[in-house]
Amino acid sequence: MIFDELKTDLEKVEFLQNIMISVATGGVYDDQNYKLLRQYFVDNRTTTDGVPKFVRTSRDLSQFWSFIKVKFATYQERRNFIWSEFSLLMDLLEEKSSKPSDTTISEGLKSFDEDGIHSIWAKALDRRKSDPEGAITMARTLMESVCKHILDSSRVDYERDKIELPDLYKLTSKELNIAPSQHTEEVFKQILGGVSSVVNGLGALRNRLGDAHGKGKMQIRPAQRHAQLAVNLAGATALFLIETWQFKNNNG
């Protein structure tokens, strides 16, 4: 049974939504999984308030069909209605499943929030699941914006419209004294070299999988896990740069 294969609550609610869209647009009925999923969310104390009213009042899909067929005439109207009604439950589950690292980075970037840095981070987080390509592009934009802000504040000259992310990071790391070449301790050189590799990787990943360039016939589409990796790496690295820059300013 498909219900048993769904591992997370988000997967369950998406499947429930798809079942109802199928019925509303002339597709197949999956009454068995519908009943299991409906009962699962209605009985769950943390989700019951987010369950759409038409789900709570429709004990089976025949009852739902009787409701939806007279409420809206077109398939698109029905889809839009179902998506809208499920948004509250989706939001509840996405908030519940947010990663601790998301919160830590968000708080750090919010305290810094220059040039819309936190807004860029928020967009990257929002797009990880629904728009992996866009999330990867925003991850790079976050890194570029943080580096440029630090360089501008430090009055370091650079070619704003031509410089690529790896070179931008090199200038920033040198200004903050975190370039591998500025340290002799091997462990620090390895760690800081790793950070540099992450930044170079973000640039390459965005060029291959992001949405900033046109695609050829052999198109590679990023998965959600690629976007998750890119956003997390960019957020952690951006926070490290910001905290290093703040420490430098506060300590002369």
C-alpha positions in Angstrom: 0.0 0.0 0.0 1.3 3.4 -1.0 0.5 4.9 2.5 3.1 2.7 4.1 5.8 3.8 1.6 5.4 7.5 2.5 8.1 8.3 5.0 7.4 11.9 6.0 4.2 13.9 6.8 5.1 16.2 3.9 5.1 13.3 1.5 1.8 12.1 2.9 0.1 15.5 2.6 1.4 15.9 -1.0 0.0 12.5 -1.9 -3.3 13.3 -0.3 -3.5 16.5 -2.3 -2.6 14.7 -5.5 -5.4 12.1 -4.9 -7.9 14.9 -4.6 -6.7 16.7 -7.6 -7.0 13.5 -9.6 -10.6 13.0 -8.6 -11.4 16.7 -9.3 -9.9 16.5 -12.8 -11.4 13.3 -14.0 -8.7 11.0 -12.9 -8.6 7.8 -10.9 -10.1 7.3 -7.4 -7.8 6.0 -4.6 -10.3 5.7 -1.8 -8.2 3.3 0.3 -5.2 5.6 0.6 -7.5 8.7 0.8 -9.3 7.3 3.9 -6.0 6.3 5.6 -4.4 9.7 4.9 -7.5 11.7 5.9 -7.7 9.8 9.2 -4.0 10.2 9.8 -4.1 14.0 9.6 -7.5 14.5 11.3 -6.4 12.4 14.3 -3.0 14.1 14.5 -3.2 16.9 17.2 -0.5 19.0 15.5 -2.1 18.9 12.0 -5.9 18.7 12.5 -6.4 22.4 12.5 -4.7 22.7 9.1 -6.7 20.0 7.4 -9.0 21.6 4.7 -12.7 21.6 5.6 -13.7 19.6 2.5 -11.3 16.9 3.6 -12.8 16.7 7.1 -16.3 16.6 5.8 -15.7 14.1 3.0 -15.5 10.6 4.4 -14.7 9.2 1.0 -13.9 10.5 -2.5 -17.5 10.1 -3.7 -18.5 12.7 -1.2 -15.6 14.9 -2.2 -16.6 14.6 -5.9 -20.2 15.6 -5.1 -18.8 18.7 -3.4 -16.2 19.8 -6.0 -18.1 19.2 -9.2 -20.7 21.8 -8.4 -18.4 24.3 -6.7 -16.2 24.9 -9.8 -16.8 24.2 -13.5 -13.2 24.0 -14.8 -10.3 21.7 -13.9 -8.0 24.7 -13.4 -10.4 26.3 -10.9 -10.5 23.0 -9.0 -6.7 22.7 -8.9 -6.2 26.2 -7.7 -8.8 25.8 -5.0 -7.3 22.5 -3.7 -3.7 24.0 -3.7 -4.9 27.0 -1.8 -6.8 25.0 0.8 -3.9 22.7 1.4 -1.4 25.6 1.9 -2.0 26.0 5.6 -1.3 22.3 6.3 1.8 22.4 4.0 3.1 25.5 6.0 2.5 23.7 9.3 4.5 20.7 8.2 7.3 22.7 6.5 7.8 24.7 9.7 7.8 21.5 11.8 10.4 20.0 9.5 12.7 23.0 9.3 16.4 22.1 10.1 18.1 23.5 13.2 20.8 24.9 10.9 18.2 26.9 9.1 17.2 28.7 12.3 20.8 29.3 13.4 21.9 30.8 10.0 18.6 32.8 9.7 19.2 34.5 13.1 22.8 35.3 12.2 22.0 36.7 8.8 19.0 38.6 10.1 21.2 40.4 12.7 23.5 41.5 9.8 20.7 42.2 7.3 22.6 44.6 5.1 21.7 45.0 1.4 18.8 42.5 1.8 21.2 39.6 2.7 18.5 37.9 4.9 15.9 38.3 2.2 18.2 36.4 -0.3 18.7 33.7 2.3 14.9 33.4 2.8 14.3 33.1 -0.9 17.0 30.3 -1.1 15.3 28.4 1.7 11.8 28.8 0.2 12.9 27.5 -3.2 14.8 24.4 -2.1 11.9 22.1 -2.6 9.7 23.9 -5.2 12.4 25.3 -7.4 15.8 23.6 -6.9 17.4 25.5 -9.8 16.3 28.9 -8.4 17.5 27.9 -4.9 21.0 27.1 -6.3 21.1 30.5 -8.0 20.0 32.2 -4.8 22.8 30.4 -2.9 25.4 31.9 -5.2 23.7 35.3 -5.0 23.9 35.1 -1.2 27.7 34.5 -1.4 28.3 37.2 -3.9 26.2 39.7 -1.9 28.0 39.0 1.4 31.5 39.2 -0.3 30.7 42.5 -2.1 29.3 44.1 1.1 32.4 43.2 3.1 34.7 44.4 0.3 32.7 47.6 -0.2 32.7 48.3 3.6 36.5 47.7 3.6 37.0 49.9 0.6 38.6 47.2 -1.4 38.6 47.8 -5.2 37.3 45.1 -7.6 35.5 44.9 -10.9 31.9 44.8 -9.6 30.3 43.7 -12.9 32.9 41.3 -14.2 34.4 39.5 -11.2 33.5 35.8 -10.7 32.6 34.3 -7.4 35.9 32.4 -6.8 37.9 35.6 -7.3 35.5 37.6 -5.3 35.9 35.2 -2.4 39.7 35.3 -2.7 39.7 39.0 -2.2 37.3 38.7 0.7 39.2 36.0 2.5 42.4 37.9 2.1 40.8 41.0 3.6 39.5 39.0 6.5 42.8 37.1 7.0 41.2 33.7 6.4 43.0 32.8 3.1 44.8 29.5 3.5 48.1 31.1 2.4 47.9 33.5 5.4 48.2 30.7 7.9 51.0 28.3 8.8 49.1 25.9 11.1 48.2 22.9 8.9 44.8 22.3 10.4 43.7 25.9 9.7 45.1 25.7 6.2 43.0 22.6 5.6 39.8 24.0 7.0 40.1 27.4 5.2 41.1 25.6 2.0 37.9 23.6 2.4 35.8 26.7 2.7 37.5 28.0 -0.5 36.6 24.8 -2.2 33.0 25.1 -1.1 32.8 28.5 -2.7 34.3 27.3 -5.9 31.9 24.4 -5.9 28.9 26.7 -5.5 30.0 28.7 -8.5 30.4 25.5 -10.6 27.2 24.0 -9.4 25.2 27.1 -10.2 26.7 27.3 -13.7 25.8 23.6 -14.3 22.5 23.3 -12.5 21.2 26.7 -11.7 18.7 28.7 -13.7 20.9 31.7 -14.6 21.9 30.3 -18.1 20.1 28.8 -21.0 20.0 25.0 -21.3 20.9 22.8 -24.2 19.4 19.6 -25.3 21.4 17.6 -22.7 19.8 19.4 -19.8 20.7 18.4 -16.3 18.0 19.2 -13.7 19.0 19.5 -10.0 17.2 17.4 -7.4 15.9 18.8 -4.1 19.0 17.3 -2.3 21.3 19.3 -4.6 19.5 22.5 -3.7 19.5 21.5 0.0 23.3 21.0 -0.1 24.0 24.2 -2.0 21.8 26.4 0.2 23.2 24.9 3.4 26.8 25.3 2.3 26.2 28.9 1.2 24.4 29.8 4.4 27.1 28.4 6.7 29.9 30.0 4.7 28.1 33.4 4.5 27.6 33.4 8.2 31.3 32.5 8.8 32.3 35.5 6.6 30.0 37.8 8.4 31.0 36.8 11.9 34.7 37.0 10.9 34.1 40.5 9.5 32.2 41.6 12.6 35.0 40.2 14.9 37.6 42.1 12.9 35.7 45.3 13.1 35.1 45.0 16.9 38.6 44.1 17.7 40.5 46.6 15.5 
